[in-house]
């Protein structure tokens, strides 16, 4: 694939998206995910935008980091960024680490295990632009939603956690435990400062 060069004329704005992908032992999935992400950003709804993929790896013993380095070299892609950490430090801090390296105006967070399909990203972008939203979230619990590769126990645990959250918080969204979202970076940074 050739790298796109986009001329931005008066009145049009190119937006940059940072996709943060935490990994631990994702050697088998990361190459597929990388190619699917590149394809997603070829969609007409975001083809004029720029993106970067930030892989935050927690020192995977399976060689995930080697695969990421090989992909960046093979595709000569300086948008694929490896930001390793010294050990298995957890998902939440992986997102914070990735956010510290993000240069986009918007951040997409997603899992590396292919349970979140990148083809939804252009929909997220279109929805964000439609209402100038700070957050767009994917959901497993509406028509057309779902998750790939989860066993019954994991699906049931997620359903119960979401039910309890709805009863206790009444948040107005259908999926509180999912981690496939688009955020305005400035809003997410403010949120992290207040919480962390």
HELIX and SHEET records of a PDB file:
HELIX    1   1 UNK A   27  UNK A   40  1                                  14    
HELIX    2   2 UNK A   64  UNK A   74  1                                  11    
HELIX    3   3 UNK A   91  UNK A  101  1                                  11    
HELIX    4   4 UNK A  118  UNK A  120  5                                   3    
HELIX    5   5 UNK A  121  UNK A  131  1                                  11    
HELIX    6   6 UNK A  152  UNK A  169  1                                  18    
HELIX    7   7 UNK A  185  UNK A  195  1                                  11    
SHEET    1   A 6 UNK A  80  UNK A  82  0                                        
SHEET    2   A 6 UNK A  50  UNK A  57  1                                        
SHEET    3   A 6 UNK A  16  UNK A  23  1                                        
SHEET    4   A 6 UNK A 106  UNK A 111  1                                        
SHEET    5   A 6 UNK A 181  UNK A 184 -1                                        
SHEET    6   A 6 UNK A 135  UNK A 137 -1                                        
END                                                                             
